Amino acid sequence: MAKAIETKAAVAANRNTSKSLVQQLDAVCADRIQWEEGSYRTSNEQLYAILGRCLDIYQQMKGDMAQRKQLNEKLGKLGIAFNKATSLAAKVVRYVFRADRYRAFAYARTIVAADEAGVDALALANWVRGKGGVEEVRR
C-alpha cells in the first residue's frame, strides 16, 4: 500500500512540474536504472540461489525412486496438480514455488537445461546470467 501511495505521489509530482515530458521520462529512466541495479538485481540473485538449490535436489532425486515417490505423495497431499507425464523438474518447481504453469515451466526448463549442460548448483547463477536469464534459457 505504501508503494502505491508513493507511486501516486510521484505521478502527481510529475504532473505538477514545469519539466518537459521528455525530462520527466529521463527521471523515470533514472529510477529504472536504480531499480535494475538494486532490488531487481538482488531479486534475481535470490531467485538463482533458490533455483540452484532446486537443481541440487533434482540431481539427487533423479535416480532415487523412493524420494520421488515421497515427493509425489507430498504433492498429492498439498493438492498440487501433476500426472504421469509431469517431469521431475516440474514437480520440484511446483512444490517449491507453488507457481502458475508458465512460471513453473520456465523454472523447470532452466533446471533441466542446466543439468543437461553439466551445471551444478553453485554454478547455476553464473550459467543463467551467461544465457541471458531464465526466459532466455526457457526459449
Backbone hydrogen bonds, N-H to C=O, Kabsch-Sander energy under -0.5 kcal/mol:
donor,donor_aa,acceptor,acceptor_aa,energy
5,I,1,M,-2.3
6,E,2,A,-2.5
7,T,3,K,-2.4
8,K,4,A,-2.6
9,A,5,I,-2.4
10,A,6,E,-2.2
11,V,7,T,-2.4
12,A,8,K,-2.5
13,A,9,A,-2.5
14,N,10,A,-2.2
15,R,11,V,-1.9
16,N,12,A,-1.5
17,T,14,N,-1.0
24,Q,20,S,-2.1
25,L,21,L,-2.2
26,D,22,V,-2.2
27,A,23,Q,-1.8
28,V,24,Q,-2.3
29,C,25,L,-2.8
30,A,26,D,-2.2
31,D,27,A,-1.9
32,R,28,V,-2.2
33,I,29,C,-2.3
34,Q,30,A,-2.1
35,W,31,D,-2.3
36,E,32,R,-2.9
37,E,33,I,-2.4
38,G,34,Q,-1.0
40,Y,35,W,-2.4
41,R,35,W,-0.6
41,R,36,E,-0.8
42,T,38,G,-2.4
43,S,39,S,-2.6
44,N,40,Y,-2.4
45,E,41,R,-2.3
46,Q,42,T,-2.2
47,L,43,S,-2.4
48,Y,44,N,-2.9
49,A,45,E,-1.9
50,I,46,Q,-2.1
51,L,47,L,-2.9
52,G,48,Y,-2.2
53,R,49,A,-1.8
54,C,50,I,-2.3
55,L,51,L,-2.7
56,D,52,G,-2.2
57,I,53,R,-2.1
58,Y,54,C,-3.0
59,Q,55,L,-2.7
60,Q,56,D,-1.7
61,M,57,I,-2.5
62,K,58,Y,-1.6
64,D,61,M,-1.6
65,M,63,G,-0.8
68,R,64,D,-2.1
69,K,65,M,-2.4
70,Q,66,A,-2.1
71,L,67,Q,-2.2
72,N,68,R,-2.4
73,E,69,K,-2.4
74,K,70,Q,-2.2
75,L,71,L,-2.8
76,G,72,N,-2.3
77,K,73,E,-2.2
78,L,74,K,-2.0
79,G,75,L,-0.6
79,G,76,G,-1.0
80,I,75,L,-2.5
81,A,79,G,-0.6
86,T,83,N,-1.4
91,K,87,S,-2.1
92,V,88,L,-2.6
93,V,89,A,-2.5
94,R,90,A,-2.9
95,Y,91,K,-2.4
96,V,92,V,-2.3
97,F,93,V,-3.2
98,R,93,V,-0.6
98,R,94,R,-1.6
104,A,100,D,-2.7
105,F,101,R,-2.6
106,A,102,Y,-2.1
107,Y,103,R,-2.4
108,A,104,A,-2.8
109,R,105,F,-2.7
110,T,106,A,-1.8
111,I,107,Y,-2.1
112,V,108,A,-2.5
113,A,109,R,-2.8
114,A,110,T,-2.4
115,D,111,I,-2.4
116,E,112,V,-2.8
117,A,113,A,-1.7
118,G,115,D,-1.5
119,V,114,A,-2.8
123,A,120,D,-0.9
124,L,120,D,-0.8
124,L,121,A,-0.6
127,W,123,A,-2.3
128,V,124,L,-3.1
129,R,125,A,-2.5
130,G,126,N,-2.4
131,K,127,W,-1.3
132,G,128,V,-0.6
132,G,129,R,-1.2
133,G,128,V,-2.7
137,V,133,G,-1.9
138,R,134,V,-2.6
139,R,135,E,-1.6
